[in-house]
Amino acid sequence: MTSDPISPRTRQLTMRATRAGYHLVHAPSPPYDWVLLDAEHGEPIFRAPNLDQIEHWLVS
């Protein structure tokens, strides 16, 4: 059995994003940014190189 590769912080921010109407995804290709997508249309809303910036954007 393998351990879950998603960290507790990533889970928390994913849930926070979902409650705010977004999907949080990690880009599969360089520069591997974190991206908030509009949950309804899938349009990129905000992109950041790290979760700290995503978290800051979500609480702003």
N, CA, C and O atoms as a CHARMM CRD file, in Angstrom:
* protein
*
  240
    1    1 MET  N      0.84100  -1.16800   0.00000 PROA 1      0.00000
    2    1 MET  CA     0.00000   0.00000   0.00000 PROA 1      0.00000
    3    1 MET  C      0.89700   1.24400   0.00000 PROA 1      0.00000
    4    1 MET  O      1.88100   1.29900   0.73700 PROA 1      0.00000
    5    2 THR  N      0.55700   2.24100  -0.82400 PROA 2      0.00000
    6    2 THR  CA     1.33300   3.47800  -0.86800 PROA 2      0.00000
    7    2 THR  C      0.63700   4.56000  -0.07100 PROA 2      0.00000
    8    2 THR  O     -0.57900   4.53400   0.11700 PROA 2      0.00000
    9    3 SER  N      1.42700   5.50700   0.39000 PROA 3      0.00000
   10    3 SER  CA     0.83100   6.60600   1.13400 PROA 3      0.00000
   11    3 SER  C      0.26700   7.63900   0.16500 PROA 3      0.00000
   12    3 SER  O      0.68800   7.71900  -0.98900 PROA 3      0.00000
   13    4 ASP  N     -0.67300   8.41500   0.63900 PROA 4      0.00000
   14    4 ASP  CA    -1.31600   9.44900  -0.15700 PROA 4      0.00000
   15    4 ASP  C     -0.32600  10.58900  -0.38700 PROA 4      0.00000
   16    4 ASP  O      0.16800  11.16800   0.58000 PROA 4      0.00000
   17    5 PRO  N     -0.02500  10.92500  -1.64000 PROA 5      0.00000
   18    5 PRO  CA     0.98000  11.95600  -1.91000 PROA 5      0.00000
   19    5 PRO  C      0.47700  13.38200  -1.67900 PROA 5      0.00000
   20    5 PRO  O      1.26600  14.32400  -1.74900 PROA 5      0.00000
   21    6 ILE  N     -0.81200  13.55800  -1.40500 PROA 6      0.00000
   22    6 ILE  CA    -1.35600  14.89900  -1.19600 PROA 6      0.00000
   23    6 ILE  C     -1.17600  15.29200   0.27100 PROA 6      0.00000
   24    6 ILE  O     -1.62600  14.59200   1.17900 PROA 6      0.00000
   25    7 SER  N     -0.50900  16.42300   0.47800 PROA 7      0.00000
   26    7 SER  CA    -0.24800  16.87200   1.84600 PROA 7      0.00000
   27    7 SER  C     -1.52400  17.41300   2.48900 PROA 7      0.00000
   28    7 SER  O     -2.45400  17.81600   1.79000 PROA 7      0.00000
   29    8 PRO  N     -1.56300  17.42200   3.80700 PROA 8      0.00000
   30    8 PRO  CA    -2.72000  17.99500   4.50500 PROA 8      0.00000
   31    8 PRO  C     -2.96300  19.45800   4.10200 PROA 8      0.00000
   32    8 PRO  O     -4.11200  19.88400   3.97800 PROA 8      0.00000
   33    9 ARG  N     -1.90700  20.20700   3.90400 PROA 9      0.00000
   34    9 ARG  CA    -2.07200  21.61400   3.50800 PROA 9      0.00000
   35    9 ARG  C     -2.70900  21.72000   2.12600 PROA 9      0.00000
   36    9 ARG  O     -3.58200  22.56100   1.90800 PROA 9      0.00000
   37   10 THR  N     -2.28400  20.88300   1.20500 PROA 10     0.00000
   38   10 THR  CA    -2.87300  20.89400  -0.13300 PROA 10     0.00000
   39   10 THR  C     -4.34700  20.54100  -0.06000 PROA 10     0.00000
   40   10 THR  O     -5.17000  21.15900  -0.73500 PROA 10     0.00000
   41   11 ARG  N     -4.68400  19.55700   0.75200 PROA 11     0.00000
   42   11 ARG  CA    -6.09800  19.18300   0.94000 PROA 11     0.00000
   43   11 ARG  C     -6.89900  20.35000   1.50900 PROA 11     0.00000
   44   11 ARG  O     -8.00300  20.63700   1.04500 PROA 11     0.00000
   45   12 GLN  N     -6.34200  21.01800   2.50900 PROA 12     0.00000
   46   12 GLN  CA    -7.03600  22.14700   3.13500 PROA 12     0.00000
   47   12 GLN  C     -7.28800  23.25800   2.10900 PROA 12     0.00000
   48   12 GLN  O     -8.38900  23.80200   2.03600 PROA 12     0.00000
   49   13 LEU  N     -6.26700  23.58800   1.32500 PROA 13     0.00000
   50   13 LEU  CA    -6.43200  24.65300   0.33800 PROA 13     0.00000
   51   13 LEU  C     -7.37000  24.22700  -0.78600 PROA 13     0.00000
   52   13 LEU  O     -8.10000  25.05600  -1.32900 PROA 13     0.00000
   53   14 THR  N     -7.35800  22.96600  -1.13400 PROA 14     0.00000
   54   14 THR  CA    -8.28700  22.47000  -2.14500 PROA 14     0.00000
   55   14 THR  C     -9.72600  22.60700  -1.66100 PROA 14     0.00000
   56   14 THR  O    -10.60100  23.02600  -2.41900 PROA 14     0.00000
   57   15 MET  N     -9.96900  22.25800  -0.41200 PROA 15     0.00000
   58   15 MET  CA   -11.31400  22.40900   0.16100 PROA 15     0.00000
   59   15 MET  C    -11.71600  23.87800   0.24200 PROA 15     0.00000
   60   15 MET  O    -12.85500  24.22900  -0.06600 PROA 15     0.00000
   61   16 ARG  N    -10.79400  24.73000   0.65200 PROA 16     0.00000
   62   16 ARG  CA   -11.07400  26.16700   0.73000 PROA 16     0.00000
   63   16 ARG  C    -11.42000  26.71200  -0.65400 PROA 16     0.00000
   64   16 ARG  O    -12.37000  27.48000  -0.80700 PROA 16     0.00000
   65   17 ALA  N    -10.65000  26.31400  -1.65000 PROA 17     0.00000
   66   17 ALA  CA   -10.91100  26.76400  -3.02300 PROA 17     0.00000
   67   17 ALA  C    -12.28000  26.27400  -3.49600 PROA 17     0.00000
   68   17 ALA  O    -13.02700  27.02600  -4.12100 PROA 17     0.00000
   69   18 THR  N    -12.60400  25.03700  -3.20200 PROA 18     0.00000
   70   18 THR  CA   -13.89400  24.47800  -3.61000 PROA 18     0.00000
   71   18 THR  C    -15.03900  25.25300  -2.98500 PROA 18     0.00000
   72   18 THR  O    -16.01700  25.56600  -3.66400 PROA 18     0.00000
   73   19 ARG  N    -14.93200  25.56900  -1.69800 PROA 19     0.00000
   74   19 ARG  CA   -15.97700  26.33700  -1.02600 PROA 19     0.00000
   75   19 ARG  C    -16.13000  27.72900  -1.63800 PROA 19     0.00000
   76   19 ARG  O    -17.21700  28.30700  -1.60900 PROA 19     0.00000
   77   20 ALA  N    -15.04400  28.26400  -2.18900 PROA 20     0.00000
   78   20 ALA  CA   -15.06900  29.59600  -2.79900 PROA 20     0.00000
   79   20 ALA  C    -15.48200  29.55000  -4.27600 PROA 20     0.00000
   80   20 ALA  O    -15.59200  30.59500  -4.91600 PROA 20     0.00000
   81   21 GLY  N    -15.71000  28.35400  -4.81700 PROA 21     0.00000
   82   21 GLY  CA   -16.15500  28.22900  -6.20000 PROA 21     0.00000
   83   21 GLY  C    -15.04800  28.02500  -7.21300 PROA 21     0.00000
   84   21 GLY  O    -15.19900  28.37100  -8.38500 PROA 21     0.00000
   85   22 TYR  N    -13.93600  27.46200  -6.76500 PROA 22     0.00000
   86   22 TYR  CA   -12.79200  27.22500  -7.64300 PROA 22     0.00000
   87   22 TYR  C    -12.34300  25.77100  -7.57400 PROA 22     0.00000
   88   22 TYR  O    -12.71900  25.02500  -6.66900 PROA 22     0.00000
   89   23 HSD  N    -11.54300  25.39600  -8.53900 PROA 23     0.00000
   90   23 HSD  CA   -10.80700  24.12600  -8.51100 PROA 23     0.00000
   91   23 HSD  C     -9.33500  24.50200  -8.39500 PROA 23     0.00000
   92   23 HSD  O     -8.85800  25.37300  -9.12300 PROA 23     0.00000
   93   24 LEU  N     -8.62000  23.85800  -7.49400 PROA 24     0.00000
   94   24 LEU  CA    -7.18100  24.06200  -7.35900 PROA 24     0.00000
   95   24 LEU  C     -6.47300  22.90600  -8.05100 PROA 24     0.00000
   96   24 LEU  O     -6.68100  21.74200  -7.71200 PROA 24     0.00000
   97   25 VAL  N     -5.63300  23.24500  -9.02700 PROA 25     0.00000
   98   25 VAL  CA    -4.88800  22.21400  -9.75400 PROA 25     0.00000
   99   25 VAL  C     -3.41800  22.58800  -9.80600 PROA 25     0.00000
  100   25 VAL  O     -3.05300  23.75900  -9.71300 PROA 25     0.00000
  101   26 HSD  N     -2.59000  21.58000  -9.95400 PROA 26     0.00000
  102   26 HSD  CA    -1.15200  21.77400 -10.10600 PROA 26     0.00000
  103   26 HSD  C     -0.82400  21.51100 -11.56100 PROA 26     0.00000
  104   26 HSD  O     -1.07200  20.41700 -12.06800 PROA 26     0.00000
  105   27 ALA  N     -0.26900  22.50000 -12.23700 PROA 27     0.00000
  106   27 ALA  CA     0.02300  22.37300 -13.65900 PROA 27     0.00000
  107   27 ALA  C      0.95500  21.19100 -13.90500 PROA 27     0.00000
  108   27 ALA  O      1.93700  21.01700 -13.18300 PROA 27     0.00000
  109   28 PRO  N      0.65700  20.37300 -14.92200 PROA 28     0.00000
  110   28 PRO  CA     1.45300  19.17200 -15.18200 PROA 28     0.00000
  111   28 PRO  C      2.74500  19.43100 -15.96400 PROA 28     0.00000
  112   28 PRO  O      3.55000  18.52000 -16.15300 PROA 28     0.00000
  113   29 SER  N      2.94000  20.66600 -16.41400 PROA 29     0.00000
  114   29 SER  CA     4.14200  20.97800 -17.18500 PROA 29     0.00000
  115   29 SER  C      4.76000  22.28200 -16.68200 PROA 29     0.00000
  116   29 SER  O      4.08900  23.06000 -16.00400 PROA 29     0.00000
  117   30 PRO  N      6.02000  22.52500 -17.00500 PROA 30     0.00000
  118   30 PRO  CA     6.69100  23.73500 -16.53200 PROA 30     0.00000
  119   30 PRO  C      5.89100  24.97900 -16.87500 PROA 30     0.00000
  120   30 PRO  O      5.35200  25.08700 -17.97700 PROA 30     0.00000
  121   31 PRO  N      5.81100  25.89400 -15.96700 PROA 31     0.00000
  122   31 PRO  CA     6.56600  26.05100 -14.73000 PROA 31     0.00000
  123   31 PRO  C      5.93600  25.38900 -13.50700 PROA 31     0.00000
  124   31 PRO  O      6.31200  25.71800 -12.38200 PROA 31     0.00000
  125   32 TYR  N      4.98500  24.46300 -13.69000 PROA 32     0.00000
  126   32 TYR  CA     4.37200  23.70300 -12.59700 PROA 32     0.00000
  127   32 TYR  C      3.67900  24.57400 -11.56700 PROA 32     0.00000
  128   32 TYR  O      3.68500  24.26200 -10.37700 PROA 32     0.00000
  129   33 ASP  N      3.08800  25.65200 -12.01800 PROA 33     0.00000
  130   33 ASP  CA     2.35500  26.54400 -11.11500 PROA 33     0.00000
  131   33 ASP  C      1.11600  25.86000 -10.55000 PROA 33     0.00000
  132   33 ASP  O      0.62800  24.86100 -11.07800 PROA 33     0.00000
  133   34 TRP  N      0.63100  26.43500  -9.46400 PROA 34     0.00000
  134   34 TRP  CA    -0.67800  26.09500  -8.93100 PROA 34     0.00000
  135   34 TRP  C     -1.66400  27.03300  -9.60700 PROA 34     0.00000
  136   34 TRP  O     -1.37800  28.21600  -9.78900 PROA 34     0.00000
  137   35 VAL  N     -2.83000  26.50300  -9.97900 PROA 35     0.00000
  138   35 VAL  CA    -3.79600  27.29400 -10.72300 PROA 35     0.00000
  139   35 VAL  C     -5.17400  27.13600 -10.09300 PROA 35     0.00000
  140   35 VAL  O     -5.62300  26.02600  -9.80800 PROA 35     0.00000
  141   36 LEU  N     -5.83600  28.27800  -9.88400 PROA 36     0.00000
  142   36 LEU  CA    -7.23300  28.26600  -9.47200 PROA 36     0.00000
  143   36 LEU  C     -8.07000  28.41900 -10.73000 PROA 36     0.00000
  144   36 LEU  O     -7.89100  29.36300 -11.50000 PROA 36     0.00000
  145   37 LEU  N     -8.98100  27.48400 -10.92800 PROA 37     0.00000
  146   37 LEU  CA    -9.87400  27.51100 -12.07100 PROA 37     0.00000
  147   37 LEU  C    -11.28700  27.82100 -11.60000 PROA 37     0.00000
  148   37 LEU  O    -11.68600  27.40100 -10.51400 PROA 37     0.00000
  149   38 ASP  N    -12.03900  28.54800 -12.40200 PROA 38     0.00000
  150   38 ASP  CA   -13.45000  28.76500 -12.12900 PROA 38     0.00000
  151   38 ASP  C    -14.14100  27.40100 -12.15700 PROA 38     0.00000
  152   38 ASP  O    -14.01400  26.66500 -13.13500 PROA 38     0.00000
  153   39 ALA  N    -14.86300  27.06000 -11.10100 PROA 39     0.00000
  154   39 ALA  CA   -15.47600  25.73400 -11.00000 PROA 39     0.00000
  155   39 ALA  C    -16.54300  25.51200 -12.06100 PROA 39     0.00000
  156   39 ALA  O    -16.75000  24.38100 -12.49900 PROA 39     0.00000
  157   40 GLU  N    -17.21200  26.55700 -12.47300 PROA 40     0.00000
  158   40 GLU  CA   -18.29400  26.40300 -13.43600 PROA 40     0.00000
  159   40 GLU  C    -17.79600  26.26700 -14.87200 PROA 40     0.00000
  160   40 GLU  O    -18.29300  25.43500 -15.63100 PROA 40     0.00000
  161   41 HSD  N    -16.81200  27.09000 -15.24200 PROA 41     0.00000
  162   41 HSD  CA   -16.37400  27.13500 -16.63500 PROA 41     0.00000
  163   41 HSD  C    -14.96500  26.58000 -16.87100 PROA 41     0.00000
  164   41 HSD  O    -14.57400  26.36300 -18.01800 PROA 41     0.00000
  165   42 GLY  N    -14.20900  26.35100 -15.81200 PROA 42     0.00000
  166   42 GLY  CA   -12.85600  25.82300 -15.95900 PROA 42     0.00000
  167   42 GLY  C    -11.84100  26.84600 -16.43500 PROA 42     0.00000
  168   42 GLY  O    -10.72500  26.48500 -16.80900 PROA 42     0.00000
  169   43 GLU  N    -12.21700  28.11700 -16.42300 PROA 43     0.00000
  170   43 GLU  CA   -11.30500  29.18200 -16.84900 PROA 43     0.00000
  171   43 GLU  C    -10.28200  29.47100 -15.75100 PROA 43     0.00000
  172   43 GLU  O    -10.64900  29.51200 -14.57700 PROA 43     0.00000
  173   44 PRO  N     -9.01600  29.67100 -16.09800 PROA 44     0.00000
  174   44 PRO  CA    -8.01300  30.04200 -15.09300 PROA 44     0.00000
  175   44 PRO  C     -8.35400  31.41000 -14.48600 PROA 44     0.00000
  176   44 PRO  O     -8.65500  32.36400 -15.20400 PROA 44     0.00000
  177   45 ILE  N     -8.30100  31.48200 -13.17300 PROA 45     0.00000
  178   45 ILE  CA    -8.59800  32.71500 -12.44600 PROA 45     0.00000
  179   45 ILE  C     -7.32600  33.31700 -11.86100 PROA 45     0.00000
  180   45 ILE  O     -7.11300  34.52800 -11.92100 PROA 45     0.00000
  181   46 PHE  N     -6.48600  32.45600 -11.29400 PROA 46     0.00000
  182   46 PHE  CA    -5.26000  32.91200 -10.63800 PROA 46     0.00000
  183   46 PHE  C     -4.23200  31.80800 -10.73100 PROA 46     0.00000
  184   46 PHE  O     -4.56500  30.62700 -10.63400 PROA 46     0.00000
  185   47 ARG  N     -2.97800  32.19400 -10.91800 PROA 47     0.00000
  186   47 ARG  CA    -1.86700  31.24600 -11.05800 PROA 47     0.00000
  187   47 ARG  C     -0.73700  31.72500 -10.15200 PROA 47     0.00000
  188   47 ARG  O     -0.46300  32.92200 -10.07200 PROA 47     0.00000
  189   48 ALA  N     -0.08100  30.78400  -9.46700 PROA 48     0.00000
  190   48 ALA  CA     1.02000  31.13800  -8.57300 PROA 48     0.00000
  191   48 ALA  C      2.02300  29.98400  -8.50800 PROA 48     0.00000
  192   48 ALA  O      1.66200  28.82100  -8.69100 PROA 48     0.00000
  193   49 PRO  N      3.28400  30.32300  -8.24400 PROA 49     0.00000
  194   49 PRO  CA     4.30500  29.27700  -8.17600 PROA 49     0.00000
  195   49 PRO  C      4.28600  28.46500  -6.87600 PROA 49     0.00000
  196   49 PRO  O      4.93400  27.42200  -6.78400 PROA 49     0.00000
  197   50 ASN  N      3.54100  28.94500  -5.87500 PROA 50     0.00000
  198   50 ASN  CA     3.53400  28.21000  -4.60700 PROA 50     0.00000
  199   50 ASN  C      2.19000  28.33900  -3.90300 PROA 50     0.00000
  200   50 ASN  O      1.38300  29.21300  -4.22100 PROA 50     0.00000
  201   51 LEU  N      1.97000  27.45600  -2.94800 PROA 51     0.00000
  202   51 LEU  CA     0.70100  27.44600  -2.22200 PROA 51     0.00000
  203   51 LEU  C      0.52800  28.63600  -1.30200 PROA 51     0.00000
  204   51 LEU  O     -0.60200  29.02000  -1.00100 PROA 51     0.00000
  205   52 ASP  N      1.62300  29.23100  -0.84600 PROA 52     0.00000
  206   52 ASP  CA     1.50700  30.43000  -0.01100 PROA 52     0.00000
  207   52 ASP  C      0.76100  31.52800  -0.75100 PROA 52     0.00000
  208   52 ASP  O     -0.10400  32.19000  -0.17700 PROA 52     0.00000
  209   53 GLN  N      1.09000  31.72400  -2.01500 PROA 53     0.00000
  210   53 GLN  CA     0.43000  32.77400  -2.80600 PROA 53     0.00000
  211   53 GLN  C     -1.02600  32.40100  -3.10900 PROA 53     0.00000
  212   53 GLN  O     -1.89100  33.27600  -3.14200 PROA 53     0.00000
  213   54 ILE  N     -1.29600  31.14100  -3.32500 PROA 54     0.00000
  214   54 ILE  CA    -2.68000  30.70300  -3.52500 PROA 54     0.00000
  215   54 ILE  C     -3.49100  30.97900  -2.26000 PROA 54     0.00000
  216   54 ILE  O     -4.60000  31.50900  -2.32500 PROA 54     0.00000
  217   55 GLU  N     -2.93100  30.61800  -1.12200 PROA 55     0.00000
  218   55 GLU  CA    -3.62400  30.84100   0.14900 PROA 55     0.00000
  219   55 GLU  C     -3.88500  32.32200   0.37100 PROA 55     0.00000
  220   55 GLU  O     -4.98400  32.70500   0.77400 PROA 55     0.00000
  221   56 HSD  N     -2.90100  33.14500   0.11700 PROA 56     0.00000
  222   56 HSD  CA    -3.06100  34.59400   0.28200 PROA 56     0.00000
  223   56 HSD  C     -4.18400  35.11400  -0.62000 PROA 56     0.00000
  224   56 HSD  O     -4.99900  35.92900  -0.18600 PROA 56     0.00000
  225   57 TRP  N     -4.23000  34.64900  -1.86500 PROA 57     0.00000
  226   57 TRP  CA    -5.26400  35.08600  -2.78900 PROA 57     0.00000
  227   57 TRP  C     -6.64000  34.65000  -2.31100 PROA 57     0.00000
  228   57 TRP  O     -7.60000  35.41400  -2.41300 PROA 57     0.00000
  229   58 LEU  N     -6.74700  33.44100  -1.79500 PROA 58     0.00000
  230   58 LEU  CA    -8.04700  32.94200  -1.33300 PROA 58     0.00000
  231   58 LEU  C     -8.57600  33.69900  -0.11700 PROA 58     0.00000
  232   58 LEU  O     -9.79000  33.83200   0.03900 PROA 58     0.00000
  233   59 VAL  N     -7.70600  34.18900   0.73400 PROA 59     0.00000
  234   59 VAL  CA    -8.17200  34.89400   1.93300 PROA 59     0.00000
  235   59 VAL  C     -8.30800  36.39600   1.70000 PROA 59     0.00000
  236   59 VAL  O     -8.80500  37.11200   2.56900 PROA 59     0.00000
  237   60 SER  N     -7.88200  36.86800   0.56400 PROA 60     0.00000
  238   60 SER  CA    -7.99400  38.30700   0.26200 PROA 60     0.00000
  239   60 SER  C     -9.39000  38.67400  -0.15000 PROA 60     0.00000
  240   60 SER  O     -9.66200  39.83900  -0.43900 PROA 60     0.00000
